[in-house]
Amino acid sequence: MRVVDLDIKPGVQTDMGEGDAWPGIRDQIVVADILVLATPIWMGQPSSVAKRVLERMDAFLSETDDKGRMPSAGKVALVAIVGNEDGAHHCHAACFQALNDVGFTIPANGGVYWVGQAMGDVNYVDLPGTPKAVVDMLKMAASNAAHLAGALKAQNYPGVEEE
């Protein structure tokens, strides 16, 4: 889904009130086995929209089950980055840390990206085709994510018993 087209209110609660599109998005995230967070690079950073999504998942910290697991426990997350400037690894690091903080598991090769020439005018959508290296990277990320999601679905993290 293109969350940029939706009204996601700022905040760190599950529902920030009238007109907030986040509760419906949250419901879809919770039932999914794999989340792909895709963002452009703006000034070397993930977009403000991607940061808003991460900000809203902060609510997961207080939504634990009786074993201390957040709604994202046993869920896998990938991060896809596109842009015309350097910084893909920095963006991955920022997104991965936030996703891990709220309970997602990141698979091997879970970060995919394409970056064009810095300050260039060729955008990913304007390419005549997807470069082979990107296709190969996407296939590996998808394969690893599906494998890990299957393993976690078969046997989720145990959590901890309350004392």
C-alpha positions, 0 to 999 in steps of 0.5 A: 500500500502507498501510505503516502496517500493515507492520513497517518497522524503523528504519535505513538499510540495505536489510534490518534483519533478522528481521521487516523488511517493508522489503525487499518494499516496496523491491522494489515501489518499484524496479520501479515507474515512479512512487512516490506518497508519501502522508502526513497532516500531524501537528503541521505535519510529515509522519507518522513513517511517511512519514519512516520510508519516506524513512529506509529509502530512504537505503540507495539512496545505497550501492546504485548501479550501474556508472554511479553511479545509485541504484535510483530513477534514472529514477523519478518521485515525487509527494507527497500530503498531507492534514490539518486544519492548515496545513503542506502546503508545508512537508511537500512541501518536506521530502519532495521534498528527501529523495526527490531526495536518493535519486534520484527526479525530481519532476515539475511540480505534483508536490505535491498536498494537501487541508487542512481548517480548522486544528484543525477536525473535518472530515477528508478522508474525511468530505467528501461528495465530492472538491473540484473544485480537488483533482480538477483538481490530482490530474489535473494531477499524474498527467498530468505524472508519467505524461509524465515517467515515460514520457520517463525510461523511454525515456531514463534519466539517463546516469549517469557513467562510472567513471574 
